[in-house]
Amino acid sequence: MTAKYHGGVADRQRWIEEFDRAPLRAVPFETMSGIPLEPVYGPDDAELPGQWPYTRGPYASMYRSRLWTMRQFAGFGTAEDTNGRFKELLRSGGNGLSTAFDMPTLLGRDSDDPLAKGEVGRAGVAVDTLADMETLFSGIDLGTVTTSMTINSAAAVVMAMYVAVADGTGVARNSLGGTIQNDILKEYQAQKEYVFPPRPSVRLVTDLMRFASAELPRWHPISVSGYHIREAGSTAAQELAFTLANGFAYVEAAVAAGLAVDEFAPRLSFFWNAHIDFFEEIAKYRAARRIYGRWMRDRYGATDERSMQLRFHTQTAGVSLTAQQPEVNVARVAIEALAGVLGGTQSLHTDAYDEALALPTERAARLALRTQQVIAEETGVVHVADPLGGSWFVESLTDELERRAEEVFAHLLEVGAGSMLDGVLACIDDGWFCAEIADSAYRLQSKIASGQWVQVGVNGYTEGDHGETPILVIDPAVEPRQLDKLAAVKRSRDDDAVRRCLERLRTEAADPAVNLMPALIEAAKAYVTVGEAMRALESVFGTWFERSFV
């Protein structure tokens, strides 16, 4: 199959003008032998980066102007522990923070909740009140660093605390840069960290989108995540299709909430998995940009170019890491990260080699960051945009992934009577997404079990796995320390203010026309806990229980 080209002479002239306006990095754009490199390759009528439908990249100059943001996921123990890790990563050359919260926080539970026992600070950092958020970012200028926060059900509550920290330290809201995941639809499909039913949960998502459009112009209020869909066992084609469908569902929800597409779409972002099937992953990113550009323009009426440009963060595949011979994971991560870069990612997180065993040690996290730096500084792949564009193989894979995604979209639109939002919600309710992902996971595991798919160190090349790998051990004292801190905050806060804030939350939650973000920020400043805010909303929204289809 030959490559699809969407360009022309006029597009090339616009590309040249945009490229000439971009400031370039002060490095030689040449090979190690001194061969000069063009910023992009292809025939004169080829599609170009920064030109609709953006298959080859969202920006004309791509990495010649700016490298991707290098993020490392960090979060464990108490806020003090994670603050120290944040500062170490920044000292090591990282230029963005990525925050992991513990399981109780992710599920909107406080550390003193009976259901939190044994999980406090284990899988991420424990955040109960504004006091924890203040400690978490102590000594870090929120106006200059970009922050990513991976949280969904309690995203609006935690984001309110982040804004409250900025307010309290004199950082203007319009200077806050970063992303909060806030993608609740994929929780029902894959990760299962939901609290409320889907429709009120989507309302919280759109409330944050509306708030960000008005007050946080540099903030991405949602990162539509295929990562967890893939980690649950989907194929690359399913990750592509389900994620974009969720993104289009949020577009429809935001429009229904009164936002114009070009008012919010420039701040939408996506989050993809970088798995081990190298060329398929590169093709997936290219297909995602092409589909998104076309749908945003032709179906949703976007006119601002930024609304049609899919920008995304990438993380290497945690599910590809093995506990057997964990040092081999260094190679896996490097290959997956390279796929993300060749696919044109705007932000990248590389997993640490020891993450199949525990949260990463400081040494392993630094090595993961160094992997990105080697790709950026030593390989030369950053000099040319979409270097695999025009490859018969990659173009064919891009076309096929696009075709398979469109089949899924057609099914969802049929189920939703023309609405992607209604189609996604209906397929969540009847378990369609979960069944599709489970079937794919079973097929891959069957191939591994039969030896059709070789995992090095697992079902092939198993000799030599004898050494002990040092791992990060969470101090058992973390939980009592966090409980003591939470108790002290509760003793010192104004109980009347807490009651007023919770009553306001319940009242405003009952009115779908009210944006809940101002009430949540007020509650954060009164040191209302994450669990208290979530229980107040739950009393109005209800609780979601997944149905069994066995």
C-alpha positions in Angstrom: 0.0 0.0 0.0 1.4 3.4 -0.9 1.5 6.3 1.5 -1.5 8.7 1.8 -0.5 12.3 1.2 -2.7 15.2 2.0 -0.4 18.1 1.1 0.3 20.3 -1.8 2.4 23.4 -2.9 0.2 25.8 -0.8 0.6 23.6 2.3 4.4 23.6 1.8 4.5 27.3 1.6 2.5 27.6 4.8 4.8 25.1 6.4 7.9 27.1 5.4 6.4 30.3 6.9 5.5 28.6 10.1 8.9 26.8 10.3 10.7 30.1 9.7 8.8 31.7 12.7 9.8 29.0 15.1 12.9 29.6 17.3 15.3 26.6 16.8 17.6 25.0 19.3 21.2 25.9 19.1 22.5 22.5 18.0 24.0 21.3 14.6 21.2 19.5 12.6 23.5 17.0 11.0 24.7 13.4 11.4 27.8 12.4 13.3 29.6 12.4 9.9 28.6 16.0 9.3 25.9 15.3 6.7 23.3 18.2 6.9 19.8 17.1 7.6 16.6 18.6 6.3 13.8 19.3 8.9 11.4 16.9 7.1 11.6 14.6 4.1 9.2 13.6 1.3 8.0 14.6 -2.1 6.9 18.2 -2.7 3.2 17.3 -2.4 3.7 15.3 0.8 1.8 16.0 4.0 3.9 18.1 6.4 4.2 18.4 10.2 2.1 21.3 11.5 -0.3 21.0 8.6 -3.8 19.4 8.7 -4.6 16.6 9.4 -1.3 16.5 11.4 -0.3 12.9 10.7 3.3 13.9 10.7 3.2 16.0 13.9 1.3 19.0 15.4 4.1 21.5 14.9 6.1 22.6 11.8 9.5 22.5 13.5 8.8 19.7 16.0 11.9 18.8 18.1 14.1 21.3 16.2 12.5 24.0 18.3 11.8 22.2 21.6 12.3 18.7 22.9 9.5 16.8 24.6 8.9 17.4 28.3 10.8 14.7 30.2 8.6 13.6 33.1 9.2 10.9 35.7 6.3 9.5 37.8 7.0 10.1 41.4 4.9 9.6 44.5 5.3 7.5 47.6 4.9 7.7 51.3 4.1 11.1 52.8 4.1 14.4 51.0 7.5 15.1 52.6 9.0 11.9 51.0 7.7 12.8 47.6 8.7 16.4 47.8 12.3 15.1 48.2 12.0 12.9 45.2 10.6 15.7 43.1 13.6 17.9 43.9 16.0 15.1 43.1 14.4 14.6 39.7 14.5 18.3 38.9 18.2 18.4 40.0 18.9 15.5 37.6 17.6 17.4 34.6 13.9 16.6 34.6 11.7 19.5 33.5 8.3 18.4 34.5 6.8 16.7 37.6 4.4 13.7 37.3 2.5 12.9 40.5 1.3 9.4 41.6 -1.2 9.3 44.4 -1.8 6.4 46.7 -4.9 4.2 46.3 -7.0 5.8 49.0 -6.5 9.2 47.5 -7.3 7.9 44.0 -10.6 6.5 45.3 -11.5 9.6 47.3 -10.8 8.0 50.7 -8.9 9.6 53.6 -5.9 7.9 55.2 -8.0 7.3 58.4 -10.8 5.6 56.5 -11.1 1.9 57.5 -10.8 0.9 53.8 -7.5 2.7 53.5 -5.7 0.6 56.2 -2.5 -0.9 54.8 -2.6 1.2 51.6 -1.5 4.6 52.9 1.5 5.9 50.9 2.1 2.5 49.3 1.3 3.0 45.5 1.8 6.7 45.6 1.8 9.8 47.8 -1.0 10.2 50.4 -2.9 13.5 50.1 -5.7 14.1 52.6 -5.9 17.9 52.9 -4.5 21.1 51.5 -1.7 20.7 54.2 -0.4 17.7 52.3 -0.6 19.5 48.9 1.3 22.5 50.5 4.1 20.1 51.7 4.1 18.2 48.4 5.1 21.3 46.4 7.1 23.1 49.2 10.1 25.0 47.7 8.9 24.3 44.1 7.7 27.3 42.0 4.4 26.3 40.5 4.7 29.2 38.1 7.8 27.8 36.4 7.5 24.0 36.6 4.8 22.0 34.8 3.0 19.4 36.9 1.1 16.3 35.8 -1.3 14.7 38.2 -2.6 11.2 37.6 -6.0 11.0 39.3 -9.6 10.7 38.0 -12.5 10.2 40.4 -11.2 12.8 42.8 -9.5 14.9 40.1 -11.6 18.0 40.7 -11.0 17.8 44.5 -7.3 17.5 44.1 -7.1 20.2 41.4 -8.9 22.5 43.8 -6.2 21.9 46.3 -3.5 22.6 43.7 -5.1 25.9 42.8 -5.4 26.7 46.5 -1.6 26.2 46.9 -1.0 28.6 44.0 -3.3 31.1 45.5 -1.6 30.8 48.9 1.9 31.2 47.5 1.1 34.1 45.3 1.3 32.3 41.9 -1.1 33.6 39.4 -3.7 31.1 38.2 -3.0 32.0 34.6 0.7 31.0 35.0 -0.1 27.5 36.2 1.1 24.9 33.6 0.5 21.2 33.5 -2.1 18.5 33.2 -4.5 16.6 35.3 -5.7 13.3 34.0 -9.4 13.7 34.9 -10.5 11.0 32.4 -13.3 9.2 34.1 -14.7 7.3 31.2 -11.7 4.9 30.9 -12.1 4.1 34.6 -15.3 2.3 33.8 -13.7 0.6 30.8 -10.4 -0.4 32.3 -8.8 0.9 35.5 -11.9 0.7 37.8 -11.1 3.7 40.1 -14.5 5.2 39.9 -16.8 6.4 42.7 -19.9 8.1 41.2 -22.1 6.9 38.2 -20.8 7.9 34.8 -23.1 10.9 34.0 -22.4 13.0 37.2 -18.7 12.0 36.9 -18.7 13.5 33.3 -20.3 16.6 34.8 -17.3 17.0 37.1 -15.0 16.6 34.2 -16.8 19.3 32.2 -16.9 21.6 35.3 -13.1 21.5 35.5 -12.8 22.0 31.7 -15.1 25.1 32.0 -13.1 26.4 35.0 -9.8 25.9 33.2 -11.0 27.7 30.0 -11.9 30.7 32.1 -9.0 30.8 34.6 -6.2 28.4 33.8 -5.2 29.1 30.2 -1.9 27.1 30.4 -3.5 24.1 32.1 -4.7 20.9 30.4 -7.8 20.0 32.3 -8.0 16.5 30.9 -5.6 13.9 29.6 -7.7 11.4 27.7 -5.9 8.2 28.5 -5.4 5.2 26.4 -2.6 4.1 28.7 -4.7 2.2 31.2 -6.9 0.7 28.4 -3.7 -0.8 27.0 -2.4 -1.9 30.4 -5.7 -3.7 31.0 -5.0 -5.8 27.9 -6.4 -4.1 24.8 -4.7 -4.1 21.4 -3.1 -1.0 19.9 -6.1 -0.6 17.6 -8.5 -0.8 20.6 -6.4 1.7 22.6 -6.6 4.1 19.7 -10.3 3.7 19.0 -11.6 3.6 22.6 -9.4 6.6 23.7 -10.4 8.8 20.8 -14.0 7.8 21.2 -13.8 9.0 24.9 -12.2 12.2 23.7 -15.0 12.9 21.3 -17.5 12.1 24.1 -15.9 14.8 26.3 -16.1 17.2 23.4 -19.8 16.6 23.1 -20.3 16.9 26.8 -18.4 20.2 26.9 -20.4 21.6 24.0 -23.6 20.5 25.8 -22.3 22.4 28.9 -22.2 25.6 26.9 -18.6 25.7 25.7 -17.6 26.5 22.1 -15.3 23.9 20.6 -12.5 26.4 20.0 -12.9 27.7 23.5 -11.7 24.5 25.2 -10.3 22.1 22.5 -6.8 23.7 22.4 -6.2 22.6 26.0 -7.3 19.0 25.5 -4.5 16.5 25.7 -4.1 12.7 25.3 -2.0 10.0 27.0 -0.8 7.0 25.1 0.9 3.8 26.0 4.3 3.1 24.3 4.3 -0.7 24.0 6.9 -3.1 22.6 5.6 -3.6 19.0 7.8 -0.8 17.7 6.3 0.1 14.3 2.7 -0.5 15.3 3.1 2.0 18.2 4.6 4.7 15.8 1.7 4.1 13.4 -0.8 4.4 16.2 0.4 7.9 17.1 0.3 9.0 13.5 -3.2 7.6 13.0 -4.4 9.2 16.2 -3.4 12.7 14.9 -4.9 12.1 11.5 -8.3 10.9 12.9 -8.5 13.6 15.5 -7.7 16.4 13.1 -10.4 15.2 10.7 -13.1 14.6 13.3 -12.5 17.9 15.1 -12.8 19.9 11.9 -15.4 18.0 10.0 -17.7 16.7 12.8 -17.3 19.1 15.6 -16.7 22.3 13.6 -13.4 23.4 15.0 -11.8 26.3 13.1 -8.8 27.1 15.3 -5.8 25.0 14.2 -4.9 24.3 17.8 -8.3 22.6 18.3 -7.4 20.1 15.6 -3.9 19.3 16.7 -3.7 16.2 18.9 -1.0 16.7 21.5 -0.1 13.9 23.8 2.0 12.5 26.6 3.5 9.0 26.3 4.5 6.5 29.0 6.4 3.3 28.3 4.4 0.1 29.0 4.4 -0.9 32.6 2.6 -4.2 31.6 5.6 -5.1 29.4 8.0 -5.1 32.3 9.0 -8.4 33.8 9.9 -9.4 37.4 12.2 -12.0 35.8 15.6 -10.6 34.8 14.4 -7.1 35.5 17.6 -5.5 34.1 16.3 -6.5 30.6 13.5 -4.0 31.2 16.1 -1.3 30.5 16.2 -2.4 26.9 12.4 -2.6 26.7 11.9 0.9 28.0 14.5 2.3 25.6 12.8 0.8 22.6 9.4 1.9 23.7 10.6 5.4 24.5 12.2 5.6 21.0 8.8 4.7 19.5 7.2 7.5 21.4 9.7 10.0 20.1 9.6 8.8 16.5 5.8 9.0 16.8 6.1 12.7 17.8 5.2 12.8 21.5 5.1 16.1 23.4 5.9 14.6 26.8 7.4 11.3 27.8 7.7 9.2 31.0 10.0 6.2 31.0 9.3 3.4 33.4 12.1 2.3 35.8 13.4 -1.2 35.3 12.4 -2.3 38.8 8.7 -1.3 38.6 7.5 -4.9 38.1 8.8 -5.5 41.7 8.0 -2.2 43.6 7.9 1.5 43.3 11.1 2.6 41.7 14.2 3.3 43.6 15.9 6.7 43.2 18.7 5.1 41.2 16.3 3.3 38.9 14.2 6.5 38.3 17.4 8.4 37.4 18.4 5.7 34.9 14.9 5.9 33.3 15.4 9.7 32.9 18.9 9.2 31.5 17.3 6.9 28.9 15.3 9.8 27.5 18.3 12.1 27.6 20.3 9.6 25.6 17.6 9.5 22.9 17.4 13.3 22.9 21.1 14.1 22.9 22.9 11.2 21.3 20.8 9.4 18.6 20.0 12.2 16.2 16.4 11.2 15.9 15.2 14.6 17.0 16.6 16.4 14.0 14.0 15.3 11.5 10.2 15.3 11.9 8.4 12.0 11.3 11.5 10.3 10.0 9.5 7.1 9.1 6.8 9.1 7.2 6.5 7.6 3.7 7.7 4.2 4.7 5.5 1.7 2.9 5.3 -0.4 6.1 4.5 2.4 8.5 2.0 4.1 6.2 0.2 0.8 5.7 0.0 0.2 9.4 -1.2 3.8 9.9 -4.0 3.3 7.4 -5.0 0.0 8.9 -5.2 1.3 12.4 -7.3 4.2 11.2 -9.7 1.8 9.4 -10.1 -0.4 12.6 -10.7 2.7 14.7 -13.4 3.9 12.3 -15.2 0.6 12.7 -15.4 1.1 16.4 -16.6 4.7 16.0 -19.4 3.4 13.7 -20.5 0.9 16.3 -20.6 3.5 19.1 -22.5 6.0 17.0 -25.0 3.4 16.1 -25.5 2.4 19.7 -25.7 6.1 20.7 -28.2 7.1 18.0 -25.6 9.5 16.5 -24.0 10.6 19.8 -20.6 9.5 20.7 -21.2 10.4 24.3 -24.4 8.4 24.5 -22.7 5.5 22.7 -19.8 5.4 25.1 -22.0 5.6 28.1 -24.3 2.8 26.8 -21.3 0.5 26.1 -20.0 1.2 29.6 -23.4 0.2 31.0 -23.7 -3.0 29.1 -20.1 -4.1 29.6 -19.0 -3.9 25.9 -15.7 -2.2 26.5 -14.7 -4.5 29.3 -15.6 -7.6 27.3 -13.6 -6.4 24.3 -10.5 -5.7 26.4 -10.8 -9.0 28.3 -11.0 -11.0 25.1 -7.8 -9.3 23.7 -5.9 -9.8 27.0 -6.9 -13.5 26.9 -5.7 -13.9 23.3 -2.3 -12.4 24.1 -1.8 -14.4 27.3 -2.7 -17.6 25.4 0.1 -16.8 22.9 2.6 -16.3 25.7 1.5 -19.5 27.5 1.9 -21.5 24.2 5.2 -19.9 23.3 3.9 -18.2 20.2 4.8 -14.9 21.7 8.2 -14.9 23.4 8.9 -12.7 26.4 12.6 -12.8 27.1 13.2 -14.1 30.6 9.7 -15.3 31.0 9.0 -18.1 28.5 12.3 -17.9 26.6 16.0 -17.2 27.5 15.3 -17.9 31.1 18.8 -18.8 32.2 20.7 -16.4 34.4 18.0 -14.9 36.6 19.6 -15.4 39.9 20.4 -12.0 41.5 18.4 -10.0 43.9 17.3 -6.6 42.7 17.3 -3.9 45.4 13.8 -2.4 45.7 12.2 0.6 47.4 10.6 -0.4 50.7 7.9 1.9 52.1 8.6 2.4 55.8 5.7 1.0 57.9 5.8 4.2 59.9 4.4 6.2 57.0 0.8 5.3 57.8 0.9 6.3 61.5 2.8 9.5 60.6 0.1 10.4 58.0 -2.7 9.6 60.4 -1.1 11.9 63.0 -0.8 14.7 60.5 -4.4 14.3 59.4 -5.6 14.3 63.0 -3.7 17.5 63.7 -5.2 19.3 60.7 -8.7 18.3 61.8 -8.0 19.6 65.3 -6.7 22.9 64.2 -9.2 23.8 61.4 -12.4 25.8 61.7 -15.2 23.2 62.1 -18.0 25.7 61.3 -16.2 26.6 58.0 -15.9 22.9 57.1 -19.6 22.4 57.7 -20.5 25.4 55.6 -18.3 24.3 52.8 -19.7 20.7 52.8 -23.3 22.1 52.8 -22.5 24.3 49.8 -21.0 21.3 48.0 -24.2 19.3 48.5 -26.4 22.1 47.5 -24.5 23.0 44.3 -24.0 19.4 43.3 -27.8 19.1 43.1 -27.9 21.8 40.5 -26.3 20.7 37.2 -26.0 24.3 36.0 -23.6 25.2 38.8 -19.8 24.8 38.3 -18.5 23.0 41.3 -14.9 24.2 41.1 -15.3 27.4 43.1 -17.0 25.5 45.9 -14.3 22.8 45.9 -11.5 25.5 46.0 -13.3 27.1 49.0 -13.5 23.7 50.7 -9.8 23.1 50.1 -8.9 26.4 51.7 -10.9 25.4 54.7 -8.9 22.1 54.9 -11.9 19.9 54.1 -10.4 16.5 53.4 -10.5 14.7 50.1 -12.8 12.0 51.7 -15.2 14.6 53.2 -15.6 16.4 49.8 -16.1 13.1 48.0 -18.7 11.8 50.5 -20.6 15.1 50.2 -20.8 14.7 46.4 -21.6 11.0 46.7 -24.6 11.8 48.9 -26.0 13.7 45.8 -24.5 11.8 42.9 -24.8 8.2 44.2 -22.3 5.4 44.0 -21.5 3.3 40.9 -21.4 -0.5 41.1 -20.3 -2.4 38.1 -22.7 -5.0 36.9 -21.6 -8.6 36.4 -22.3 -10.1 33.0 -21.1 -13.6 33.7 
